[in-house]
Amino acid sequence: MTSPAELPRAGYDLASVQRDPLSLDQRDDLPELVPTLPPTAFVQIARGLRDEDRLDLVLPHASPEQLTALLDLDGWSRDRLAVEKARGWLVAIVDAYAMTGKRRGHLRNVIEDMDPEMWTMALLPGTAVYELDPDDVELRDQALAAVDALFPYETPDGGFIVAVPDNELGHMAIHVLERVYADDLQLGRDMTLSLREALPAQLEEDLLRWRSGRLADLGFVDWEEAMKLFRPLDAKSAREAAAEPTTPAPVREGEALSVAFPSPSAGLLRRVLGGLPAGEQGVRAREFTLLVNELMSAQRSEPGDPKAQERAFHQAEATVSLGLEVLLVGLGLPPAEVDPFLAGRIAALGLRGVFRVGYGPLATLRKTALALHREGRVSLSKIGSLLDRPWGPALEGLSRWLPELPIESAGSGWRPIAGLRDVARATELLAQAGALAALTFDPRGYAIDPQWVSRVDEPDRLTLGDLVRTSALRRQLPGMSEETAAAFAPVDADDLAWAADHLLVNGRLAPALAADLRKRCLAIGAPQHAEAFVSAVLLRLEVELGALERDEEGAVDLRRAGGVITPQRIGVWLKTGLSAS
């Protein structure tokens, strides 16, 4: 058995190189090491070294497969060739071969083992080729005159004039051709002829088809196929599945991730994988790589995007961890039997199957979030736009194909749902969001007419909390009866001035407002959420009243008053009677 601290050392070494590519400078075995790097890891390392201007550490030793992956993952933008990026890599490749003293013909071998058509397509845009007769000086002069406004390059064999725009992008194309001719005259001639005869649309279509096949081998399958990840696998069926490995997806030996798998935060998953034989750990790590790439495809992320890969890594790891927890629910296994049971389930289902088990509760959360969005009067311009924090971001994140939770401590961003505790928190946030809508509009709550949502000048900036705070404040104004307060209206400068003077006690909001809110939560059947609303909704009122700005005469500046509905926020409706759209 391998302890969690002894999980595959090679994976950790590779991850450390990916985090600090310059560490390769300390090694003396680069010709042997670099060709063994997994293609996706090679691409990330090359990106890091490009930023440090040290591509000489890897490009001279890279295999054609690695260089092809480099262009596949960093030379395209969606389904179109990114000419500037692709040419940049071609320049780096030919310079690396020239500057490290490779003998002539080495570059030719690499280009021929890659997609030579990719080199043609990358050099083609903006490039014109004129074929010459070495014995016809007049034809040469005519060709030069025809490209007078361009930057001309006469090939060493005298057979062509290649003209490009006189800018950096054009000069990159000429630079590559010069290096190719210097390595092999015939290859240079063949490449120039291919530029002259290429049909751009057909060539790009062929390259895209070949690229798609290679990306599928790395796990970047078609979107429709990748979406099968989001078909929940019933936990009961998963527990009873035959304890034999399912047919694995095609795996490329040596694939790796941008960070060590499993990460230190994946406690249960890390412990279970640590109990597998070393060879099995390697299989699961490669399987997980394909799962991450498939998840990127399902979310339409660009293959090779390092930020998207890191995000998909944490999403996949969290969902697999959740799946392991779901498999244990209701079994009551003794602690000593937990890890062997889960190891058996991983063997039977594969990590992809465990992911689908974990997706079961996520699918339920997503369904609930979308139902609330459609029917709960909590959205306007976008999902959850009428909800205060944390409920608005929660509804937005939980409505995604792979639901996520808001990072409540940071104020922005989302994180994967990594366990049943997170599922419980997500469920609670959805319940609170629905209760806040009921508290706002229900006759037993604050009974606010929903028409007010469309009466504000900027509906995108409105939240239900603004309506609740306004109604709660009005109910405390002197001489305000329940019947009068039920007819919602904005608060003016005098109302806010009175509230600041009478509803703040030593800087804290008077208890009467919280007591009234709790009473209404009880009336709508949601007393368990009252304290959350007191903390999030009424606390904002306390802050706003304490920060009111006044002019020299003591009048409140309504332009700077936030968190409530004032006449300034419904100016269009007051003047015209028209609702904002």
C-alpha positions as CSV (number, residue, x, y, z in Angstrom):
1,M,0.0,0.0,0.0
2,T,1.1,3.6,-0.7
3,S,0.5,6.3,1.8
4,P,-1.0,9.6,0.7
5,A,2.4,11.2,1.2
6,E,3.9,8.7,-1.3
7,L,1.6,9.1,-4.3
8,P,3.4,8.9,-7.6
9,R,6.6,10.9,-7.3
10,A,6.8,11.4,-11.1
11,G,3.5,13.2,-11.1
12,Y,4.7,15.6,-8.4
13,D,8.0,16.2,-10.1
14,L,6.2,17.0,-13.4
15,A,3.8,19.3,-11.6
16,S,6.7,21.1,-10.0
17,V,8.3,21.7,-13.4
18,Q,4.9,22.9,-14.7
19,R,4.8,25.4,-11.9
20,D,8.4,26.5,-12.4
21,P,9.6,25.7,-15.9
22,L,12.9,27.4,-15.3
23,S,13.8,24.5,-13.0
24,L,14.7,22.7,-16.2
25,D,17.8,24.9,-16.5
26,Q,19.2,22.9,-13.5
27,R,19.1,19.6,-15.4
28,D,21.7,18.0,-17.6
29,D,19.4,15.4,-19.2
30,L,17.1,17.6,-21.3
31,P,17.6,15.7,-24.5
32,E,16.3,12.6,-22.8
33,L,13.7,14.2,-20.5
34,V,11.9,16.6,-22.8
35,P,10.7,14.0,-25.3
36,T,9.1,12.1,-22.5
37,L,7.0,15.0,-21.3
38,P,3.2,14.5,-21.9
39,P,2.0,16.7,-24.7
40,T,-0.4,18.8,-22.6
41,A,2.3,19.2,-19.9
42,F,4.8,20.1,-22.6
43,V,2.5,22.9,-23.9
44,Q,2.1,24.4,-20.5
45,I,5.9,24.3,-19.8
46,A,6.6,25.8,-23.2
47,R,4.2,28.7,-22.5
48,G,5.9,29.4,-19.2
49,L,9.4,29.4,-20.9
50,R,8.2,31.6,-23.7
51,D,7.3,34.3,-21.1
52,E,10.9,33.9,-19.7
53,D,12.5,33.9,-23.2
54,R,14.0,30.4,-22.5
55,L,12.3,28.2,-25.1
56,D,15.8,26.9,-25.8
57,L,15.4,24.6,-22.9
58,V,12.6,22.5,-24.6
59,L,12.1,23.2,-28.3
60,P,15.3,21.8,-29.6
61,H,14.6,18.5,-27.9
62,A,10.8,18.3,-28.5
63,S,9.2,15.5,-30.5
64,P,7.0,16.2,-33.5
65,E,4.0,15.0,-31.5
66,Q,4.8,17.6,-28.8
67,L,5.3,20.4,-31.3
68,T,2.0,19.4,-33.0
69,A,0.2,19.6,-29.6
70,L,1.8,23.0,-29.1
71,L,0.1,24.3,-32.3
72,D,-3.1,22.4,-31.6
73,L,-3.5,23.9,-28.1
74,D,-2.0,27.3,-28.6
75,G,-2.2,28.1,-32.3
76,W,-6.0,28.2,-32.7
77,S,-8.9,30.4,-31.6
78,R,-11.9,28.2,-31.4
79,D,-12.3,26.8,-34.9
80,R,-10.0,29.3,-36.7
81,L,-6.3,29.4,-36.9
82,A,-4.8,32.2,-34.8
83,V,-2.2,33.3,-37.4
84,E,-0.1,35.5,-35.1
85,K,0.1,32.9,-32.4
86,A,0.9,30.1,-34.8
87,R,3.6,32.1,-36.6
88,G,5.1,33.0,-33.3
89,W,5.5,29.4,-32.4
90,L,7.0,28.6,-35.9
91,V,9.5,31.3,-35.5
92,A,10.5,30.0,-32.0
93,I,10.8,26.4,-33.4
94,V,13.1,27.3,-36.4
95,D,15.2,29.7,-34.2
96,A,15.7,27.0,-31.6
97,Y,17.0,24.6,-34.2
98,A,19.2,27.2,-35.8
99,M,20.7,28.5,-32.5
100,T,21.5,25.1,-30.9
101,G,23.7,23.9,-33.8
102,K,21.4,21.2,-35.1
103,R,22.8,19.6,-38.2
104,R,21.0,20.4,-41.5
105,G,18.1,18.2,-42.1
106,H,16.9,17.9,-38.5
107,L,14.3,20.6,-39.0
108,R,13.1,19.0,-42.2
109,N,12.5,15.7,-40.4
110,V,10.5,17.4,-37.7
111,I,8.3,19.4,-40.1
112,E,7.6,16.3,-42.2
113,D,6.6,14.3,-39.1
114,M,4.3,17.1,-38.0
115,D,1.5,18.5,-40.2
116,P,3.4,20.3,-43.0
117,E,0.1,21.7,-44.0
118,M,0.0,23.5,-40.7
119,W,3.2,25.3,-41.6
120,T,1.7,26.3,-44.9
121,M,-1.6,27.5,-43.4
122,A,0.2,29.6,-40.8
123,L,2.4,31.3,-43.4
124,L,-0.3,31.7,-46.0
125,P,-2.5,34.8,-44.9
126,G,-1.2,37.9,-46.6
127,T,1.5,36.1,-48.5
128,A,1.9,36.2,-52.3
129,V,4.2,33.9,-54.3
130,Y,5.5,34.6,-57.8
131,E,7.3,31.8,-59.6
132,L,10.4,32.9,-61.6
133,D,12.4,31.7,-64.5
134,P,16.1,32.0,-63.6
135,D,16.9,32.9,-67.2
136,D,14.2,35.5,-67.5
137,V,15.4,38.8,-66.0
138,E,12.4,40.7,-67.3
139,L,10.0,38.4,-65.5
140,R,11.9,38.9,-62.3
141,D,11.7,42.7,-62.7
142,Q,7.9,42.5,-63.4
143,A,7.4,40.4,-60.3
144,L,9.3,42.9,-58.2
145,A,7.3,45.7,-59.6
146,A,4.1,43.9,-58.9
147,V,5.0,43.7,-55.2
148,D,6.5,47.1,-54.9
149,A,4.1,48.0,-51.9
150,L,5.0,44.8,-50.1
151,F,8.1,43.3,-48.5
152,P,9.8,41.0,-51.1
153,Y,11.9,37.9,-50.4
154,E,13.7,36.1,-53.3
155,T,14.3,32.5,-52.4
156,P,17.9,31.1,-52.4
157,D,17.2,28.8,-55.3
158,G,16.1,31.8,-57.5
159,G,12.8,30.2,-58.2
160,F,10.3,32.4,-56.4
161,I,9.7,35.9,-55.0
162,V,7.6,35.8,-51.8
163,A,5.9,39.0,-50.9
164,V,4.3,39.9,-47.5
165,P,3.0,43.0,-45.8
166,D,5.9,45.1,-44.5
167,N,5.0,44.6,-40.9
168,E,6.0,42.3,-38.0
169,L,3.5,39.6,-38.9
170,G,4.8,39.5,-42.5
171,H,8.4,39.5,-41.5
172,M,7.7,36.5,-39.3
173,A,6.6,34.5,-42.4
174,I,9.8,35.4,-44.3
175,H,11.9,34.6,-41.3
176,V,10.5,31.1,-41.1
177,L,11.0,30.5,-44.8
178,E,14.6,31.7,-44.5
179,R,15.3,29.2,-41.7
180,V,13.6,26.4,-43.6
181,Y,15.6,27.1,-46.8
182,A,18.8,27.2,-44.7
183,D,18.0,23.7,-43.3
184,D,16.9,22.0,-46.5
185,L,16.7,23.7,-49.9
186,Q,14.2,21.2,-51.3
187,L,11.9,21.5,-48.3
188,G,12.0,25.3,-48.7
189,R,11.0,24.9,-52.3
190,D,8.2,22.5,-51.5
191,M,6.9,24.8,-48.8
192,T,6.9,27.8,-51.1
193,L,5.1,25.9,-53.8
194,S,2.5,24.8,-51.2
195,L,1.9,28.5,-50.4
196,R,1.4,29.3,-54.1
197,E,-1.0,26.4,-54.7
198,A,-3.0,26.3,-51.4
199,L,-6.7,26.6,-51.2
200,P,-7.1,28.4,-47.8
201,A,-10.6,27.3,-47.0
202,Q,-10.1,23.6,-47.9
203,L,-6.7,23.6,-46.1
204,E,-8.1,25.1,-42.9
205,E,-11.0,22.6,-43.0
206,D,-8.6,19.7,-43.3
207,L,-6.4,20.9,-40.5
208,L,-9.4,21.5,-38.2
209,R,-10.6,17.9,-38.8
210,W,-7.2,16.4,-38.1
211,R,-6.8,18.6,-35.0
212,S,-10.2,17.5,-33.7
213,G,-9.1,13.9,-33.9
214,R,-5.9,14.6,-32.0
215,L,-7.8,16.6,-29.3
216,A,-10.3,13.8,-29.0
217,D,-7.4,11.5,-28.1
218,L,-6.5,13.9,-25.3
219,G,-10.1,13.9,-24.0
220,F,-11.4,17.0,-25.8
221,V,-14.3,15.2,-27.4
222,D,-17.3,16.8,-29.2
223,W,-19.6,18.9,-27.1
224,E,-22.5,16.5,-27.5
225,E,-20.4,13.6,-26.4
226,A,-18.9,15.5,-23.5
227,M,-22.4,16.5,-22.2
228,K,-23.0,12.8,-21.4
229,L,-20.9,13.5,-18.3
230,F,-24.0,15.4,-17.0
231,R,-26.2,12.3,-16.9
232,P,-26.5,11.4,-13.2
233,L,-25.7,7.8,-12.2
234,D,-28.0,6.5,-9.5
235,A,-26.1,5.7,-6.3
236,K,-27.9,2.5,-5.7
237,S,-27.0,1.1,-9.1
238,A,-23.4,2.4,-8.7
239,R,-23.1,0.5,-5.4
240,E,-24.2,-2.7,-7.0
241,A,-22.2,-2.5,-10.3
242,A,-20.0,-5.5,-10.9
243,A,-16.6,-5.0,-9.4
244,E,-14.8,-5.2,-12.7
245,P,-13.2,-2.2,-14.5
246,T,-15.3,-0.8,-17.3
247,T,-13.8,-0.4,-20.7
248,P,-11.6,2.6,-20.3
249,A,-11.6,5.6,-22.6
250,P,-8.5,5.7,-24.9
251,V,-5.6,6.8,-22.8
252,R,-2.4,8.3,-24.0
253,E,0.5,7.0,-22.0
254,G,2.1,9.6,-19.8
255,E,-0.6,12.3,-19.9
256,A,-0.4,14.6,-16.9
257,L,-2.2,17.5,-15.2
258,S,-1.1,21.0,-14.4
259,V,-1.2,20.3,-10.7
260,A,-0.5,17.2,-8.7
261,F,-3.5,14.8,-8.5
262,P,-5.1,14.3,-6.1
263,S,-4.6,17.7,-4.6
264,P,-3.9,18.0,-0.8
265,S,-7.4,19.4,-0.2
266,A,-9.1,16.2,-1.6
267,G,-9.0,14.3,1.7
268,L,-11.2,11.3,1.1
269,L,-10.2,10.9,-2.6
270,R,-6.6,11.3,-1.8
271,R,-6.7,8.7,1.0
272,V,-8.6,6.2,-1.2
273,L,-6.2,6.6,-4.1
274,G,-3.3,6.3,-1.8
275,G,-4.4,2.8,-1.0
276,L,-4.2,1.6,-4.6
277,P,-1.1,-0.1,-6.0
278,A,1.3,2.3,-7.7
279,G,0.4,1.1,-11.2
280,E,-3.3,1.6,-10.6
281,Q,-2.6,5.1,-9.3
282,G,-1.0,6.0,-12.6
283,V,-3.9,4.6,-14.5
284,R,-6.4,6.7,-12.5
285,A,-4.3,9.8,-12.9
286,R,-4.3,9.4,-16.6
287,E,-8.0,8.6,-16.5
288,F,-8.6,11.8,-14.5
289,T,-6.7,13.8,-17.1
290,L,-9.1,12.7,-19.8
291,L,-12.0,13.5,-17.4
292,V,-10.7,17.0,-16.9
293,N,-10.4,17.6,-20.7
294,E,-13.8,16.1,-21.3
295,L,-15.3,18.5,-18.7
296,M,-13.6,21.4,-20.5
297,S,-15.3,20.3,-23.7
298,A,-18.6,20.1,-22.0
299,Q,-18.2,23.7,-20.8
300,R,-17.0,24.8,-24.2
301,S,-13.7,25.9,-22.8
302,E,-10.9,26.5,-25.3
303,P,-8.5,23.4,-25.4
304,G,-5.2,24.4,-23.9
305,D,-6.5,27.4,-21.9
306,P,-4.5,27.0,-18.6
307,K,-7.0,28.8,-16.5
308,A,-9.9,26.8,-17.8
309,Q,-7.9,23.6,-17.3
310,E,-7.2,24.5,-13.7
311,R,-10.8,25.3,-13.1
312,A,-12.0,22.0,-14.7
313,F,-9.4,20.1,-12.6
314,H,-10.9,21.4,-9.3
315,Q,-14.4,20.9,-10.6
316,A,-13.7,17.3,-11.6
317,E,-11.9,16.5,-8.3
318,A,-14.6,18.1,-6.2
319,T,-17.4,16.2,-8.0
320,V,-15.5,12.9,-7.8
321,S,-15.0,13.5,-4.1
322,L,-18.8,14.2,-3.7
323,G,-19.5,11.0,-5.6
324,L,-17.5,9.0,-3.1
325,E,-19.4,10.6,-0.2
326,V,-22.7,9.8,-1.9
327,L,-21.7,6.2,-2.4
328,L,-21.3,5.9,1.4
329,V,-24.6,7.4,2.4
330,G,-26.8,5.0,4.4
331,L,-24.3,2.1,4.4
332,G,-23.0,2.6,7.9
333,L,-19.7,0.9,7.1
334,P,-17.0,0.5,9.8
335,P,-14.1,2.9,9.2
336,A,-11.8,0.0,8.3
337,E,-14.1,-1.0,5.4
338,V,-14.7,2.5,3.9
339,D,-11.5,2.8,1.8
340,P,-11.6,-0.8,0.4
341,F,-15.2,-0.3,-0.5
342,L,-14.6,3.0,-2.3
343,A,-11.5,1.6,-4.1
344,G,-13.7,-1.2,-5.4
345,R,-16.3,1.3,-6.6
346,I,-13.5,3.2,-8.4
347,A,-12.4,0.0,-10.0
348,A,-15.9,-0.9,-11.1
349,L,-17.1,2.5,-12.3
350,G,-13.9,4.4,-13.1
351,L,-13.5,8.0,-12.0
352,R,-15.9,9.1,-14.8
353,G,-18.6,6.9,-13.3
354,V,-17.9,8.2,-9.8
355,F,-18.1,11.7,-11.2
356,R,-21.6,10.9,-12.6
357,V,-22.6,9.6,-9.1
358,G,-21.5,12.9,-7.6
359,Y,-23.4,14.8,-10.3
360,G,-26.7,13.4,-9.1
361,P,-27.2,15.9,-6.2
362,L,-25.8,18.6,-8.4
363,A,-28.4,18.0,-11.0
364,T,-31.1,18.3,-8.4
365,L,-29.6,21.6,-7.2
366,R,-29.5,22.9,-10.8
367,K,-33.1,21.9,-11.4
368,T,-34.2,23.7,-8.2
369,A,-32.2,26.8,-9.1
370,L,-33.7,27.0,-12.6
371,A,-37.2,26.5,-11.3
372,L,-36.7,29.3,-8.8
373,H,-35.3,31.5,-11.5
374,R,-38.3,30.9,-13.8
375,E,-41.1,31.1,-11.2
376,G,-39.8,32.8,-8.1
377,R,-39.6,36.5,-9.1
378,V,-35.9,36.6,-8.3
379,S,-34.5,37.4,-11.7
380,L,-34.7,40.2,-14.2
381,S,-31.8,41.0,-16.4
382,K,-30.0,37.8,-15.5
383,I,-30.4,34.8,-13.3
384,G,-30.7,35.9,-9.7
385,S,-30.3,39.6,-10.5
386,L,-33.0,40.7,-8.0
387,L,-31.4,38.8,-5.1
388,D,-28.9,40.3,-2.7
389,R,-25.6,38.6,-1.8
390,P,-25.1,35.8,-1.3
391,W,-28.3,34.6,-2.8
392,G,-27.9,36.2,-6.3
393,P,-24.5,34.8,-7.0
394,A,-25.6,31.5,-5.5
395,L,-28.6,31.2,-7.9
396,E,-26.4,32.1,-10.8
397,G,-23.7,29.6,-9.9
398,L,-26.2,26.8,-9.1
399,S,-28.0,27.2,-12.4
400,R,-24.9,26.2,-14.4
401,W,-24.5,22.8,-16.0
402,L,-22.0,22.1,-13.3
403,P,-23.4,23.9,-10.3
404,E,-21.0,25.9,-8.1
405,L,-21.2,27.8,-4.8
406,P,-20.3,31.5,-4.4
407,I,-17.1,32.3,-2.5
408,E,-18.9,34.1,0.4
409,S,-15.8,35.2,2.1
410,A,-14.3,36.8,-1.0
411,G,-17.3,38.7,-2.2
412,S,-17.0,37.4,-5.8
413,G,-16.2,34.2,-7.7
414,W,-17.5,30.7,-7.4
415,R,-16.0,27.4,-6.2
416,P,-16.9,23.7,-6.9
417,I,-19.2,21.8,-4.6
418,A,-16.9,19.3,-3.0
419,G,-19.0,17.3,-0.6
420,L,-22.4,16.8,1.1
421,R,-21.7,19.7,3.4
422,D,-21.5,22.0,0.4
423,V,-24.7,20.4,-1.0
424,A,-26.5,21.2,2.2
425,R,-25.2,24.8,2.1
426,A,-26.4,25.2,-1.5
427,T,-29.8,23.8,-0.6
428,E,-30.0,26.3,2.3
429,L,-29.1,29.2,0.0
430,L,-31.8,28.2,-2.5
431,A,-34.4,27.9,0.2
432,Q,-33.4,31.3,1.6
433,A,-33.6,32.9,-1.9
434,G,-37.2,31.6,-2.3
435,A,-38.1,32.7,1.2
436,L,-36.7,36.2,0.5
437,A,-39.0,36.5,-2.6
438,A,-42.0,35.3,-0.5
439,L,-41.0,37.8,2.3
440,T,-41.0,40.6,-0.3
441,F,-44.2,39.9,-2.2
442,D,-46.4,37.6,-0.1
443,P,-49.4,39.3,1.6
444,R,-48.2,37.8,4.9
445,G,-44.7,39.3,4.3
446,Y,-44.1,42.8,3.3
447,A,-46.8,42.6,0.6
448,I,-44.9,44.7,-1.9
449,D,-46.6,45.1,-5.3
450,P,-44.4,43.4,-7.9
451,Q,-45.1,46.3,-10.3
452,W,-42.4,48.3,-8.3
453,V,-39.7,46.1,-9.8
454,S,-40.4,47.7,-13.2
455,R,-40.9,51.2,-11.9
456,V,-37.3,51.9,-10.9
457,D,-35.1,53.7,-13.5
458,E,-32.4,51.1,-13.4
459,P,-34.0,47.7,-12.8
460,D,-30.6,46.0,-13.2
461,R,-29.4,47.7,-10.0
462,L,-32.5,46.8,-8.0
463,T,-32.6,44.0,-5.4
464,L,-35.4,42.6,-3.3
465,G,-33.5,43.8,-0.3
466,D,-34.0,47.4,-1.5
467,L,-37.7,46.8,-1.4
468,V,-37.7,45.0,1.9
469,R,-35.6,47.7,3.6
470,T,-37.8,50.5,2.2
471,S,-41.0,48.8,3.4
472,A,-39.4,48.0,6.8
473,L,-38.3,51.6,7.3
474,R,-41.7,53.0,6.3
475,R,-43.5,50.9,8.8
476,Q,-41.5,52.5,11.6
477,L,-42.3,56.1,10.5
478,P,-44.4,58.1,13.0
479,G,-48.1,58.0,12.2
480,M,-47.7,55.1,9.8
481,S,-50.5,52.6,10.2
482,E,-50.3,49.0,8.9
483,E,-52.8,49.8,6.2
484,T,-50.9,52.9,5.1
485,A,-47.5,51.1,5.2
486,A,-48.8,48.2,3.1
487,A,-49.2,50.7,0.2
488,F,-45.5,50.7,-0.8
489,A,-43.9,54.0,-1.6
490,P,-40.4,55.4,-1.8
491,V,-38.8,57.1,1.2
492,D,-37.8,60.7,0.9
493,A,-35.1,62.8,2.5
494,D,-37.2,63.6,5.6
495,D,-38.0,59.9,6.1
496,L,-34.3,59.0,5.9
497,A,-33.3,61.8,8.2
498,W,-35.9,60.7,10.8
499,A,-34.8,57.1,10.5
500,A,-31.1,58.0,11.0
501,D,-32.1,60.0,14.1
502,H,-34.6,57.5,15.7
503,L,-33.8,54.0,14.3
504,L,-30.1,54.0,15.1
505,V,-29.2,53.4,18.8
506,N,-25.5,53.9,19.4
507,G,-25.0,53.2,15.7
508,R,-27.0,49.9,15.8
509,L,-30.4,49.4,14.2
510,A,-33.4,49.5,16.6
511,P,-34.5,45.9,17.5
512,A,-38.0,46.7,16.4
513,L,-37.1,46.2,12.7
514,A,-35.6,42.8,13.3
515,A,-38.6,41.8,15.4
516,D,-41.0,42.8,12.7
517,L,-39.0,40.9,10.1
518,R,-38.9,37.7,12.2
519,K,-42.7,38.0,12.7
520,R,-43.2,38.1,8.9
521,C,-40.8,35.2,8.3
522,L,-42.9,33.2,10.8
523,A,-46.1,34.2,8.9
524,I,-44.8,33.0,5.6
525,G,-43.5,29.7,7.1
526,A,-39.8,30.5,7.0
527,P,-38.8,31.4,10.5
528,Q,-35.5,29.4,10.1
529,H,-34.3,32.0,7.6
530,A,-35.1,35.1,9.6
531,E,-31.6,35.5,11.1
532,A,-30.0,35.3,7.7
533,F,-32.2,38.1,6.5
534,V,-31.5,40.2,9.6
535,S,-27.8,39.8,9.0
536,A,-27.8,40.4,5.3
537,V,-30.8,42.7,4.5
538,L,-31.2,44.8,7.7
539,L,-27.5,45.1,8.3
540,R,-27.3,47.0,5.0
541,L,-30.0,49.4,6.2
542,E,-28.0,50.0,9.4
543,V,-24.9,50.8,7.4
544,E,-26.7,53.1,4.9
545,L,-28.4,55.1,7.7
546,G,-25.2,55.5,9.5
547,A,-23.4,56.8,6.3
548,L,-26.1,59.3,5.1
549,E,-24.6,62.5,3.7
550,R,-26.2,65.9,4.4
551,D,-25.8,69.4,3.1
552,E,-25.1,72.5,5.1
553,E,-28.7,72.8,6.1
554,G,-28.9,69.1,7.3
555,A,-30.9,67.8,4.4
556,V,-30.1,64.3,3.3
557,D,-28.5,64.0,-0.1
558,L,-30.7,61.4,-1.8
559,R,-28.3,61.0,-4.7
560,R,-25.9,59.2,-2.4
561,A,-28.5,57.2,-0.4
562,G,-28.3,53.5,-1.2
563,G,-30.1,50.3,-0.2
564,V,-33.6,51.8,-0.3
565,I,-36.0,53.1,-2.9
566,T,-36.0,56.9,-3.1
567,P,-37.8,59.3,-5.6
568,Q,-34.5,59.7,-7.4
569,R,-34.6,56.0,-8.3
570,I,-38.1,56.2,-9.9
571,G,-37.8,59.5,-11.7
572,V,-39.1,58.3,-15.1
573,W,-42.2,56.7,-13.6
574,L,-43.0,59.7,-11.5
575,K,-42.8,62.0,-14.5
576,T,-44.4,59.9,-17.2
577,G,-46.2,57.0,-15.4
578,L,-44.2,54.6,-17.7
579,S,-42.3,51.7,-16.3
580,A,-38.7,51.2,-17.1
581,S,-37.8,48.3,-19.4
